[in-house]
Amino acid sequence: MSAVVNCSVSGNWFGSVSYFQTGVWLVGASARHSITGNTFYQPYRAILGDANTGLYSNVISGNSIHLANQEAIYLQAGANQNNIVGNTIRQSALHAIRVRGSKNVISSNVLSDNGSGTNNTYSDIFLDDDGSTFSTYNVVIGNNCQAAGANKVAYHVRENAAGDDYNLIIGNICKDGATAQISVQGANSVRGTNIPASG
């Protein structure tokens, strides 16, 4: 969807999307979309948001994403005020959810056995940056993150750099990350009550 607003993508089945293809691609000032209740099986990426194009106020919820070849959901630099809520993501080769932006809510997702491409390398939720646009003022709350596969995520929730700051990470269940469960880099980010409480 390019430079359009207020659209709904709901109840679709995206099966084995061709290599280097994405299920839903948000391009050029895509705003106020609802991407809900879809099933993605073996996409390259299920949902991709373009960088520095005014990607904001989108809702990505209730989707089932299995066996993504890259990230399942990747919102690139400048993605602000989006809600990623209640999705089930399993066995993505890289990160399950990767965001480069601010004031996003990542909540109540079930994330299982992601980072399967390479052991101890990726994260279930990766608050990322491009060196100039950082992930700040995001809320990561109530996600259930598990790693039972042979290749495990390094972290369940990870800030990439010190500039990725002022984020709130609270109320998540994180189990069996290879390096640690949650990794906070920003001096002002808050890691609240999670399970486990440390690690």
Secondary structure as UniProt FT lines:
FT   STRAND          8..10
FT   STRAND          13..15
FT   TURN            19..20
FT   STRAND          22..27
FT   STRAND          34..36
FT   STRAND          39..41
FT   STRAND          45..49
FT   TURN            51..52
FT   STRAND          59..61
FT   STRAND          64..66
FT   STRAND          73..75
FT   TURN            77..78
FT   STRAND          83..85
FT   STRAND          88..90
FT   STRAND          97..99
FT   STRAND          105..107
FT   STRAND          110..112
FT   TURN            116..117
FT   TURN            119..121
FT   STRAND          123..127
FT   STRAND          139..141
FT   STRAND          144..146
FT   STRAND          155..159
FT   TURN            162..163
FT   STRAND          168..170
FT   STRAND          173..175
FT   STRAND          182..183
FT   TURN            187..188
FT   STRAND          190..191
//
